[in-house]
Amino acid sequence: MLNNLIIFVLAAFVGTEVLTKVPQTLHTPLMSGANAISGITVVGALVAAGMTTDPWSTWIGFGALVVATINVVGGFLVTDRMLKMFGKEEASPASVGAPQTNGTAE
């Protein structure tokens, strides 16, 4: 139990240090990688929930599955929003029917 706690604390510390030093241009690829890791967590939760015969362990595995799924879906939604910020802007409805001018007064 103590070994698991030490590993958890070290992982939290290293993760915090790494994430605070990531440049802003790399946040989108980092989010995609985190979503992939969360997908692995979903598979692990399915395996953990299915391999036990104890009802409490099954419910804990189901809870882990729900939380990991929420994390994956939320991560993909945030990543999609971030990628849309880099895409082309759509024309506003007011400018669709407006005549094209070269910027000079007539």
Biopython code that builds the backbone (N, CA, C, O; Angstrom):
import numpy as np
from Bio.PDB.StructureBuilder import StructureBuilder

atoms = [
    (1, "MET", "N", (0.827, -1.195, 0.000)),
    (1, "MET", "CA", (0.000, 0.000, 0.000)),
    (1, "MET", "C", (0.867, 1.253, 0.000)),
    (1, "MET", "O", (0.589, 2.211, -0.722)),
    (2, "LEU", "N", (1.915, 1.241, 0.812)),
    (2, "LEU", "CA", (2.805, 2.397, 0.877)),
    (2, "LEU", "C", (3.533, 2.600, -0.448)),
    (2, "LEU", "O", (3.741, 3.736, -0.875)),
    (3, "ASN", "N", (3.919, 1.511, -1.098)),
    (3, "ASN", "CA", (4.583, 1.625, -2.397)),
    (3, "ASN", "C", (3.668, 2.262, -3.436)),
    (3, "ASN", "O", (4.109, 3.096, -4.227)),
    (4, "ASN", "N", (2.402, 1.873, -3.436)),
    (4, "ASN", "CA", (1.444, 2.462, -4.372)),
    (4, "ASN", "C", (1.255, 3.944, -4.105)),
    (4, "ASN", "O", (1.144, 4.727, -5.048)),
    (5, "LEU", "N", (1.216, 4.344, -2.848)),
    (5, "LEU", "CA", (1.073, 5.752, -2.500)),
    (5, "LEU", "C", (2.294, 6.553, -2.946)),
    (5, "LEU", "O", (2.156, 7.665, -3.455)),
    (6, "ILE", "N", (3.471, 5.998, -2.760)),
    (6, "ILE", "CA", (4.702, 6.680, -3.189)),
    (6, "ILE", "C", (4.718, 6.843, -4.707)),
    (6, "ILE", "O", (5.077, 7.907, -5.211)),
    (7, "ILE", "N", (4.334, 5.805, -5.432)),
    (7, "ILE", "CA", (4.287, 5.891, -6.894)),
    (7, "ILE", "C", (3.273, 6.936, -7.335)),
    (7, "ILE", "O", (3.536, 7.697, -8.266)),
    (8, "PHE", "N", (2.118, 6.982, -6.680)),
    (8, "PHE", "CA", (1.093, 7.972, -7.025)),
    (8, "PHE", "C", (1.600, 9.391, -6.807)),
    (8, "PHE", "O", (1.409, 10.250, -7.669)),
    (9, "VAL", "N", (2.236, 9.652, -5.679)),
    (9, "VAL", "CA", (2.744, 10.994, -5.377)),
    (9, "VAL", "C", (3.829, 11.385, -6.372)),
    (9, "VAL", "O", (3.834, 12.514, -6.863)),
    (10, "LEU", "N", (4.740, 10.481, -6.677)),
    (10, "LEU", "CA", (5.793, 10.780, -7.653)),
    (10, "LEU", "C", (5.212, 11.034, -9.042)),
    (10, "LEU", "O", (5.654, 11.948, -9.738)),
    (11, "ALA", "N", (4.230, 10.238, -9.451)),
    (11, "ALA", "CA", (3.606, 10.436, -10.759)),
    (11, "ALA", "C", (2.883, 11.776, -10.821)),
    (11, "ALA", "O", (2.945, 12.462, -11.841)),
    (12, "ALA", "N", (2.201, 12.157, -9.748)),
    (12, "ALA", "CA", (1.519, 13.452, -9.715)),
    (12, "ALA", "C", (2.530, 14.595, -9.797)),
    (12, "ALA", "O", (2.293, 15.576, -10.501)),
    (13, "PHE", "N", (3.640, 14.482, -9.096)),
    (13, "PHE", "CA", (4.667, 15.526, -9.121)),
    (13, "PHE", "C", (5.303, 15.641, -10.508)),
    (13, "PHE", "O", (5.424, 16.740, -11.048)),
    (14, "VAL", "N", (5.706, 14.512, -11.077)),
    (14, "VAL", "CA", (6.341, 14.534, -12.401)),
    (14, "VAL", "C", (5.355, 15.035, -13.455)),
    (14, "VAL", "O", (5.734, 15.824, -14.320)),
    (15, "GLY", "N", (4.112, 14.596, -13.398)),
    (15, "GLY", "CA", (3.106, 15.059, -14.348)),
    (15, "GLY", "C", (2.877, 16.551, -14.267)),
    (15, "GLY", "O", (2.751, 17.215, -15.296)),
    (16, "THR", "N", (2.821, 17.087, -13.065)),
    (16, "THR", "CA", (2.645, 18.530, -12.897)),
    (16, "THR", "C", (3.832, 19.293, -13.459)),
    (16, "THR", "O", (3.654, 20.302, -14.143)),
    (17, "GLU", "N", (5.028, 18.827, -13.181)),
    (17, "GLU", "CA", (6.228, 19.498, -13.681)),
    (17, "GLU", "C", (6.298, 19.464, -15.204)),
    (17, "GLU", "O", (6.672, 20.458, -15.827)),
    (18, "VAL", "N", (5.950, 18.352, -15.799)),
    (18, "VAL", "CA", (6.011, 18.233, -17.255)),
    (18, "VAL", "C", (4.949, 19.111, -17.911)),
    (18, "VAL", "O", (5.245, 19.821, -18.872)),
    (19, "LEU", "N", (3.728, 19.072, -17.408)),
    (19, "LEU", "CA", (2.638, 19.815, -18.038)),
    (19, "LEU", "C", (2.794, 21.322, -17.918)),
    (19, "LEU", "O", (2.348, 22.048, -18.806)),
    (20, "THR", "N", (3.404, 21.810, -16.864)),
    (20, "THR", "CA", (3.571, 23.258, -16.726)),
    (20, "THR", "C", (4.656, 23.798, -17.646)),
    (20, "THR", "O", (4.743, 25.009, -17.850)),
    (21, "LYS", "N", (5.476, 22.929, -18.198)),
    (21, "LYS", "CA", (6.558, 23.379, -19.064)),
    (21, "LYS", "C", (6.273, 23.158, -20.555)),
    (21, "LYS", "O", (7.162, 23.353, -21.384)),
    (22, "VAL", "N", (5.070, 22.764, -20.898)),
    (22, "VAL", "CA", (4.705, 22.537, -22.298)),
    (22, "VAL", "C", (4.368, 23.875, -22.946)),
    (22, "VAL", "O", (3.556, 24.627, -22.407)),
    (23, "PRO", "N", (4.981, 24.193, -24.108)),
    (23, "PRO", "CA", (4.625, 25.442, -24.797)),
    (23, "PRO", "C", (3.181, 25.404, -25.299)),
    (23, "PRO", "O", (2.613, 24.331, -25.503)),
    (24, "GLN", "N", (2.601, 26.576, -25.494)),
    (24, "GLN", "CA", (1.190, 26.654, -25.891)),
    (24, "GLN", "C", (0.928, 26.002, -27.239)),
    (24, "GLN", "O", (-0.167, 25.488, -27.470)),
    (25, "THR", "N", (1.908, 26.012, -28.131)),
    (25, "THR", "CA", (1.690, 25.423, -29.455)),
    (25, "THR", "C", (1.558, 23.905, -29.404)),
    (25, "THR", "O", (1.077, 23.296, -30.360)),
    (26, "LEU", "N", (1.973, 23.294, -28.318)),
    (26, "LEU", "CA", (1.915, 21.835, -28.218)),
    (26, "LEU", "C", (0.744, 21.330, -27.380)),
    (26, "LEU", "O", (0.644, 20.129, -27.131)),
    (27, "HIS", "N", (-0.143, 22.222, -26.941)),
    (27, "HIS", "CA", (-1.251, 21.783, -26.096)),
    (27, "HIS", "C", (-2.232, 20.879, -26.841)),
    (27, "HIS", "O", (-2.739, 19.920, -26.259)),
    (28, "THR", "N", (-2.513, 21.165, -28.124)),
    (28, "THR", "CA", (-3.455, 20.332, -28.873)),
    (28, "THR", "C", (-2.929, 18.912, -29.067)),
    (28, "THR", "O", (-3.667, 17.960, -28.812)),
    (29, "PRO", "N", (-1.668, 18.728, -29.512)),
    (29, "PRO", "CA", (-1.171, 17.343, -29.599)),
    (29, "PRO", "C", (-1.112, 16.656, -28.240)),
    (29, "PRO", "O", (-1.313, 15.445, -28.148)),
    (30, "LEU", "N", (-0.840, 17.415, -27.196)),
    (30, "LEU", "CA", (-0.801, 16.832, -25.858)),
    (30, "LEU", "C", (-2.187, 16.349, -25.448)),
    (30, "LEU", "O", (-2.321, 15.290, -24.835)),
    (31, "MET", "N", (-3.219, 17.121, -25.782)),
    (31, "MET", "CA", (-4.589, 16.705, -25.477)),
    (31, "MET", "C", (-4.947, 15.424, -26.226)),
    (31, "MET", "O", (-5.607, 14.544, -25.674)),
    (32, "SER", "N", (-4.511, 15.318, -27.486)),
    (32, "SER", "CA", (-4.801, 14.107, -28.253)),
    (32, "SER", "C", (-4.132, 12.894, -27.622)),
    (32, "SER", "O", (-4.728, 11.819, -27.547)),
    (33, "GLY", "N", (-2.908, 13.063, -27.174)),
    (33, "GLY", "CA", (-2.211, 11.967, -26.497)),
    (33, "GLY", "C", (-2.888, 11.585, -25.195)),
    (33, "GLY", "O", (-2.997, 10.404, -24.865)),
    (34, "ALA", "N", (-3.342, 12.586, -24.459)),
    (34, "ALA", "CA", (-4.041, 12.314, -23.201)),
    (34, "ALA", "C", (-5.357, 11.581, -23.458)),
    (34, "ALA", "O", (-5.759, 10.728, -22.667)),
    (35, "ASN", "N", (-6.029, 11.912, -24.564)),
    (35, "ASN", "CA", (-7.261, 11.196, -24.909)),
    (35, "ASN", "C", (-6.971, 9.734, -25.226)),
    (35, "ASN", "O", (-7.759, 8.855, -24.876)),
    (36, "ALA", "N", (-5.854, 9.471, -25.884)),
    (36, "ALA", "CA", (-5.490, 8.081, -26.185)),
    (36, "ALA", "C", (-5.225, 7.310, -24.896)),
    (36, "ALA", "O", (-5.634, 6.156, -24.763)),
    (37, "ILE", "N", (-4.544, 7.942, -23.952)),
    (37, "ILE", "CA", (-4.273, 7.289, -22.669)),
    (37, "ILE", "C", (-5.581, 7.045, -21.915)),
    (37, "ILE", "O", (-5.746, 6.006, -21.276)),
    (38, "SER", "N", (-6.504, 7.996, -21.990)),
    (38, "SER", "CA", (-7.796, 7.803, -21.336)),
    (38, "SER", "C", (-8.577, 6.669, -21.989)),
    (38, "SER", "O", (-9.330, 5.965, -21.318)),
    (39, "GLY", "N", (-8.400, 6.492, -23.292)),
    (39, "GLY", "CA", (-9.026, 5.357, -23.969)),
    (39, "GLY", "C", (-8.493, 4.034, -23.447)),
    (39, "GLY", "O", (-9.243, 3.067, -23.312)),
    (40, "ILE", "N", (-7.197, 3.989, -23.152)),
    (40, "ILE", "CA", (-6.612, 2.787, -22.559)),
    (40, "ILE", "C", (-7.197, 2.566, -21.165)),
    (40, "ILE", "O", (-7.397, 1.424, -20.750)),
    (41, "THR", "N", (-7.470, 3.653, -20.443)),
    (41, "THR", "CA", (-8.078, 3.549, -19.119)),
    (41, "THR", "C", (-9.478, 2.944, -19.211)),
    (41, "THR", "O", (-9.880, 2.175, -18.338)),
    (42, "VAL", "N", (-10.216, 3.286, -20.258)),
    (42, "VAL", "CA", (-11.548, 2.703, -20.458)),
    (42, "VAL", "C", (-11.431, 1.187, -20.625)),
    (42, "VAL", "O", (-12.200, 0.430, -20.032)),
    (43, "VAL", "N", (-10.472, 0.754, -21.429)),
    (43, "VAL", "CA", (-10.278, -0.687, -21.630)),
    (43, "VAL", "C", (-9.882, -1.359, -20.315)),
    (43, "VAL", "O", (-10.375, -2.440, -19.994)),
    (44, "GLY", "N", (-8.991, -0.716, -19.556)),
    (44, "GLY", "CA", (-8.585, -1.272, -18.266)),
    (44, "GLY", "C", (-9.742, -1.375, -17.292)),
    (44, "GLY", "O", (-9.845, -2.349, -16.546)),
    (45, "ALA", "N", (-10.617, -0.371, -17.295)),
    (45, "ALA", "CA", (-11.784, -0.415, -16.409)),
    (45, "ALA", "C", (-12.733, -1.540, -16.811)),
    (45, "ALA", "O", (-13.313, -2.200, -15.949)),
    (46, "LEU", "N", (-12.893, -1.761, -18.114)),
    (46, "LEU", "CA", (-13.726, -2.875, -18.573)),
    (46, "LEU", "C", (-13.151, -4.217, -18.122)),
    (46, "LEU", "O", (-13.882, -5.093, -17.659)),
    (47, "VAL", "N", (-11.849, -4.363, -18.262)),
    (47, "VAL", "CA", (-11.207, -5.619, -17.858)),
    (47, "VAL", "C", (-11.330, -5.812, -16.351)),
    (47, "VAL", "O", (-11.648, -6.905, -15.884)),
    (48, "ALA", "N", (-11.074, -4.739, -15.584)),
    (48, "ALA", "CA", (-11.132, -4.844, -14.123)),
    (48, "ALA", "C", (-12.544, -5.163, -13.640)),
    (48, "ALA", "O", (-12.723, -5.957, -12.716)),
    (49, "ALA", "N", (-13.542, -4.549, -14.261)),
    (49, "ALA", "CA", (-14.923, -4.807, -13.847)),
    (49, "ALA", "C", (-15.368, -6.211, -14.232)),
    (49, "ALA", "O", (-16.191, -6.810, -13.540)),
    (50, "GLY", "N", (-14.835, -6.742, -15.325)),
    (50, "GLY", "CA", (-15.266, -8.053, -15.788)),
    (50, "GLY", "C", (-14.545, -9.224, -15.150)),
    (50, "GLY", "O", (-15.029, -10.353, -15.233)),
    (51, "MET", "N", (-13.408, -8.993, -14.520)),
    (51, "MET", "CA", (-12.615, -10.098, -13.979)),
    (51, "MET", "C", (-12.919, -10.419, -12.524)),
    (51, "MET", "O", (-12.330, -11.348, -11.970)),
    (52, "THR", "N", (-13.801, -9.694, -11.903)),
    (52, "THR", "CA", (-14.060, -9.901, -10.482)),
    (52, "THR", "C", (-15.418, -10.554, -10.265)),
    (52, "THR", "O", (-16.320, -10.448, -11.096)),
    (53, "THR", "N", (-15.540, -11.227, -9.137)),
    (53, "THR", "CA", (-16.833, -11.815, -8.764)),
    (53, "THR", "C", (-17.474, -11.057, -7.608)),
    (53, "THR", "O", (-18.642, -11.279, -7.289)),
    (54, "ASP", "N", (-16.721, -10.172, -6.985)),
    (54, "ASP", "CA", (-17.227, -9.380, -5.867)),
    (54, "ASP", "C", (-18.098, -8.242, -6.406)),
    (54, "ASP", "O", (-17.652, -7.501, -7.282)),
    (55, "PRO", "N", (-19.328, -8.084, -5.908)),
    (55, "PRO", "CA", (-20.202, -7.019, -6.421)),
    (55, "PRO", "C", (-19.636, -5.611, -6.211)),
    (55, "PRO", "O", (-19.799, -4.746, -7.073)),
    (56, "TRP", "N", (-18.977, -5.377, -5.083)),
    (56, "TRP", "CA", (-18.429, -4.040, -4.834)),
    (56, "TRP", "C", (-17.339, -3.700, -5.839)),
    (56, "TRP", "O", (-17.271, -2.575, -6.333)),
    (57, "SER", "N", (-16.496, -4.662, -6.138)),
    (57, "SER", "CA", (-15.433, -4.436, -7.118)),
    (57, "SER", "C", (-16.014, -4.194, -8.507)),
    (57, "SER", "O", (-15.479, -3.400, -9.280)),
    (58, "THR", "N", (-17.096, -4.874, -8.815)),
    (58, "THR", "CA", (-17.754, -4.651, -10.104)),
    (58, "THR", "C", (-18.294, -3.231, -10.187)),
    (58, "THR", "O", (-18.152, -2.574, -11.218)),
    (59, "TRP", "N", (-18.913, -2.750, -9.107)),
    (59, "TRP", "CA", (-19.434, -1.383, -9.099)),
    (59, "TRP", "C", (-18.313, -0.350, -9.165)),
    (59, "TRP", "O", (-18.457, 0.680, -9.824)),
    (60, "ILE", "N", (-17.208, -0.614, -8.494)),
    (60, "ILE", "CA", (-16.066, 0.307, -8.568)),
    (60, "ILE", "C", (-15.505, 0.326, -9.990)),
    (60, "ILE", "O", (-15.155, 1.387, -10.505)),
    (61, "GLY", "N", (-15.421, -0.844, -10.622)),
    (61, "GLY", "CA", (-14.975, -0.909, -12.014)),
    (61, "GLY", "C", (-15.922, -0.184, -12.947)),
    (61, "GLY", "O", (-15.489, 0.487, -13.884)),
    (62, "PHE", "N", (-17.233, -0.320, -12.689)),
    (62, "PHE", "CA", (-18.217, 0.399, -13.497)),
    (62, "PHE", "C", (-18.070, 1.906, -13.309)),
    (62, "PHE", "O", (-18.155, 2.665, -14.274)),
    (63, "GLY", "N", (-17.849, 2.339, -12.070)),
    (63, "GLY", "CA", (-17.625, 3.770, -11.818)),
    (63, "GLY", "C", (-16.387, 4.279, -12.532)),
    (63, "GLY", "O", (-16.391, 5.380, -13.082)),
    (64, "ALA", "N", (-15.320, 3.478, -12.526)),
    (64, "ALA", "CA", (-14.102, 3.859, -13.243)),
    (64, "ALA", "C", (-14.369, 3.954, -14.739)),
    (64, "ALA", "O", (-13.845, 4.841, -15.413)),
    (65, "LEU", "N", (-15.178, 3.045, -15.252)),
    (65, "LEU", "CA", (-15.533, 3.074, -16.671)),
    (65, "LEU", "C", (-16.302, 4.340, -17.018)),
    (65, "LEU", "O", (-16.027, 4.971, -18.039)),
    (66, "VAL", "N", (-17.261, 4.719, -16.184)),
    (66, "VAL", "CA", (-18.056, 5.926, -16.435)),
    (66, "VAL", "C", (-17.171, 7.171, -16.401)),
    (66, "VAL", "O", (-17.256, 8.018, -17.291)),
    (67, "VAL", "N", (-16.331, 7.284, -15.385)),
    (67, "VAL", "CA", (-15.475, 8.468, -15.257)),
    (67, "VAL", "C", (-14.474, 8.546, -16.411)),
    (67, "VAL", "O", (-14.239, 9.629, -16.948)),
    (68, "ALA", "N", (-13.885, 7.418, -16.797)),
    (68, "ALA", "CA", (-12.930, 7.417, -17.909)),
    (68, "ALA", "C", (-13.617, 7.769, -19.225)),
    (68, "ALA", "O", (-13.035, 8.459, -20.062)),
    (69, "THR", "N", (-14.846, 7.303, -19.412)),
    (69, "THR", "CA", (-15.586, 7.634, -20.632)),
    (69, "THR", "C", (-15.906, 9.120, -20.687)),
    (69, "THR", "O", (-15.780, 9.741, -21.742)),
    (70, "ILE", "N", (-16.317, 9.693, -19.569)),
    (70, "ILE", "CA", (-16.566, 11.137, -19.517)),
    (70, "ILE", "C", (-15.288, 11.899, -19.843)),
    (70, "ILE", "O", (-15.329, 12.908, -20.547)),
    (71, "ASN", "N", (-14.162, 11.425, -19.340)),
    (71, "ASN", "CA", (-12.879, 12.072, -19.606)),
    (71, "ASN", "C", (-12.527, 12.013, -21.092)),
    (71, "ASN", "O", (-12.058, 13.003, -21.653)),
    (72, "VAL", "N", (-12.747, 10.873, -21.729)),
    (72, "VAL", "CA", (-12.437, 10.733, -23.155)),
    (72, "VAL", "C", (-13.327, 11.647, -23.991)),
    (72, "VAL", "O", (-12.832, 12.369, -24.857)),
    (73, "VAL", "N", (-14.624, 11.622, -23.743)),
    (73, "VAL", "CA", (-15.554, 12.440, -24.525)),
    (73, "VAL", "C", (-15.262, 13.925, -24.326)),
    (73, "VAL", "O", (-15.214, 14.683, -25.294)),
    (74, "GLY", "N", (-15.068, 14.339, -23.087)),
    (74, "GLY", "CA", (-14.745, 15.743, -22.822)),
    (74, "GLY", "C", (-13.436, 16.159, -23.461)),
    (74, "GLY", "O", (-13.322, 17.269, -23.979)),
    (75, "GLY", "N", (-12.449, 15.281, -23.429)),
    (75, "GLY", "CA", (-11.160, 15.593, -24.050)),
    (75, "GLY", "C", (-11.278, 15.777, -25.548)),
    (75, "GLY", "O", (-10.673, 16.689, -26.111)),
    (76, "PHE", "N", (-12.054, 14.916, -26.205)),
    (76, "PHE", "CA", (-12.226, 15.065, -27.644)),
    (76, "PHE", "C", (-13.021, 16.325, -27.983)),
    (76, "PHE", "O", (-12.741, 16.969, -28.993)),
    (77, "LEU", "N", (-13.996, 16.685, -27.169)),
    (77, "LEU", "CA", (-14.749, 17.918, -27.418)),
    (77, "LEU", "C", (-13.854, 19.142, -27.284)),
    (77, "LEU", "O", (-13.930, 20.060, -28.101)),
    (78, "VAL", "N", (-13.010, 19.162, -26.264)),
    (78, "VAL", "CA", (-12.097, 20.293, -26.073)),
    (78, "VAL", "C", (-11.077, 20.345, -27.203)),
    (78, "VAL", "O", (-10.778, 21.424, -27.713)),
    (79, "THR", "N", (-10.541, 19.198, -27.599)),
    (79, "THR", "CA", (-9.573, 19.166, -28.697)),
    (79, "THR", "C", (-10.215, 19.643, -29.988)),
    (79, "THR", "O", (-9.585, 20.376, -30.751)),
    (80, "ASP", "N", (-11.449, 19.244, -30.250)),
    (80, "ASP", "CA", (-12.152, 19.693, -31.451)),
    (80, "ASP", "C", (-12.335, 21.204, -31.445)),
    (80, "ASP", "O", (-12.152, 21.855, -32.473)),
    (81, "ARG", "N", (-12.692, 21.760, -30.304)),
    (81, "ARG", "CA", (-12.834, 23.221, -30.210)),
    (81, "ARG", "C", (-11.512, 23.929, -30.456)),
    (81, "ARG", "O", (-11.467, 24.969, -31.113)),
    (82, "MET", "N", (-10.428, 23.356, -29.920)),
    (82, "MET", "CA", (-9.116, 23.967, -30.114)),
    (82, "MET", "C", (-8.711, 23.915, -31.585)),
    (82, "MET", "O", (-8.152, 24.882, -32.102)),
    (83, "LEU", "N", (-8.983, 22.808, -32.262)),
    (83, "LEU", "CA", (-8.625, 22.697, -33.670)),
    (83, "LEU", "C", (-9.462, 23.617, -34.542)),
    (83, "LEU", "O", (-8.971, 24.119, -35.553)),
    (84, "LYS", "N", (-10.716, 23.849, -34.172)),
    (84, "LYS", "CA", (-11.556, 24.773, -34.939)),
    (84, "LYS", "C", (-11.046, 26.204, -34.856)),
    (84, "LYS", "O", (-11.307, 26.999, -35.759)),
    (85, "MET", "N", (-10.329, 26.550, -33.799)),
    (85, "MET", "CA", (-9.778, 27.902, -33.688)),
    (85, "MET", "C", (-8.712, 28.146, -34.753)),
    (85, "MET", "O", (-8.471, 29.292, -35.132)),
    (86, "PHE", "N", (-8.071, 27.083, -35.239)),
    (86, "PHE", "CA", (-7.029, 27.232, -36.242)),
    (86, "PHE", "C", (-7.563, 27.119, -37.663)),
    (86, "PHE", "O", (-6.817, 27.346, -38.616)),
    (87, "GLY", "N", (-8.829, 26.777, -37.827)),
    (87, "GLY", "CA", (-9.414, 26.599, -39.151)),
    (87, "GLY", "C", (-9.798, 27.929, -39.777)),
    (87, "GLY", "O", (-9.666, 28.989, -39.164)),
    (88, "LYS", "N", (-10.285, 27.845, -41.033)),
    (88, "LYS", "CA", (-10.742, 29.046, -41.729)),
    (88, "LYS", "C", (-12.010, 29.562, -41.066)),
    (88, "LYS", "O", (-12.857, 28.794, -40.610)),
    (89, "GLU", "N", (-12.112, 30.886, -41.025)),
    (89, "GLU", "CA", (-13.331, 31.485, -40.479)),
    (89, "GLU", "C", (-14.411, 31.452, -41.547)),
    (89, "GLU", "O", (-14.145, 31.728, -42.717)),
    (90, "GLU", "N", (-15.619, 31.116, -41.145)),
    (90, "GLU", "CA", (-16.732, 31.103, -42.080)),
    (90, "GLU", "C", (-17.230, 32.523, -42.271)),
    (90, "GLU", "O", (-17.132, 33.353, -41.367)),
    (91, "ALA", "N", (-17.769, 32.799, -43.460)),
    (91, "ALA", "CA", (-18.272, 34.133, -43.758)),
    (91, "ALA", "C", (-19.520, 34.405, -42.937)),
    (91, "ALA", "O", (-20.359, 33.523, -42.750)),
    (92, "SER", "N", (-19.636, 35.629, -42.451)),
    (92, "SER", "CA", (-20.825, 35.995, -41.692)),
    (92, "SER", "C", (-21.992, 36.182, -42.653)),
    (92, "SER", "O", (-21.766, 36.462, -43.830)),
    (93, "PRO", "N", (-23.229, 36.039, -42.194)),
    (93, "PRO", "CA", (-24.392, 36.172, -43.082)),
    (93, "PRO", "C", (-24.487, 37.551, -43.723)),
    (93, "PRO", "O", (-25.002, 37.668, -44.835)),
    (94, "ALA", "N", (-24.008, 38.600, -43.057)),
    (94, "ALA", "CA", (-24.092, 39.946, -43.613)),
    (94, "ALA", "C", (-23.147, 40.118, -44.794)),
    (94, "ALA", "O", (-23.437, 40.899, -45.700)),
    (95, "SER", "N", (-22.033, 39.411, -44.804)),
    (95, "SER", "CA", (-21.057, 39.604, -45.872)),
    (95, "SER", "C", (-21.272, 38.657, -47.050)),
    (95, "SER", "O", (-20.576, 38.772, -48.058)),
    (96, "VAL", "N", (-22.213, 37.731, -46.947)),
    (96, "VAL", "CA", (-22.419, 36.766, -48.027)),
    (96, "VAL", "C", (-22.987, 37.446, -49.259)),
    (96, "VAL", "O", (-22.506, 37.193, -50.363)),
    (97, "GLY", "N", (-23.988, 38.298, -49.112)),
    (97, "GLY", "CA", (-24.614, 38.940, -50.258)),
    (97, "GLY", "C", (-24.018, 40.290, -50.598)),
    (97, "GLY", "O", (-24.459, 40.924, -51.558)),
    (98, "ALA", "N", (-23.036, 40.751, -49.850)),
    (98, "ALA", "CA", (-22.448, 42.072, -50.084)),
    (98, "ALA", "C", (-21.565, 42.037, -51.322)),
    (98, "ALA", "O", (-20.854, 41.059, -51.553)),
    (99, "PRO", "N", (-21.606, 43.110, -52.126)),
    (99, "PRO", "CA", (-20.743, 43.152, -53.314)),
    (99, "PRO", "C", (-19.277, 43.279, -52.906)),
    (99, "PRO", "O", (-18.950, 43.893, -51.891)),
    (100, "GLN", "N", (-18.413, 42.694, -53.710)),
    (100, "GLN", "CA", (-16.980, 42.764, -53.453)),
    (100, "GLN", "C", (-16.441, 44.099, -53.954)),
    (100, "GLN", "O", (-16.702, 44.490, -55.091)),
    (101, "THR", "N", (-15.698, 44.788, -53.115)),
    (101, "THR", "CA", (-15.074, 46.060, -53.510)),
    (101, "THR", "C", (-13.588, 45.950, -53.279)),
    (101, "THR", "O", (-13.107, 45.075, -52.560)),
    (102, "ASN", "N", (-12.864, 46.875, -53.918)),
    (102, "ASN", "CA", (-11.428, 46.859, -53.742)),
    (102, "ASN", "C", (-10.977, 47.820, -52.645)),
    (102, "ASN", "O", (-9.780, 48.073, -52.509)),
    (103, "GLY", "N", (-11.887, 48.348, -51.879)),
    (103, "GLY", "CA", (-11.549, 49.201, -50.751)),
    (103, "GLY", "C", (-11.533, 50.686, -51.071)),
    (103, "GLY", "O", (-11.219, 51.491, -50.195)),
    (104, "THR", "N", (-11.865, 51.081, -52.312)),
    (104, "THR", "CA", (-11.877, 52.503, -52.662)),
    (104, "THR", "C", (-13.303, 53.016, -52.655)),
    (104, "THR", "O", (-14.244, 52.276, -52.941)),
    (105, "ALA", "N", (-13.454, 54.281, -52.327)),
    (105, "ALA", "CA", (-14.784, 54.899, -52.325)),
    (105, "ALA", "C", (-15.181, 55.204, -53.757)),
    (105, "ALA", "O", (-14.335, 55.581, -54.568)),
    (106, "GLU", "N", (-16.456, 55.046, -54.078)),
    (106, "GLU", "CA", (-16.911, 55.304, -55.448)),
    (106, "GLU", "C", (-17.638, 56.594, -55.545)),
    (106, "GLU", "O", (-18.091, 56.968, -56.628)),
]
sb = StructureBuilder()
sb.init_structure("model")
sb.init_model(0)
sb.init_chain("A")
sb.init_seg("    ")
for serial, (resi, resn, name, xyz) in enumerate(atoms, 1):
    if name == "N":
        sb.init_residue(resn, " ", resi, " ")
    sb.init_atom(name, np.array(xyz, "f"), 0.0, 1.0, " ", f" {name:<3s}", serial, name[0])
structure = sb.get_structure()
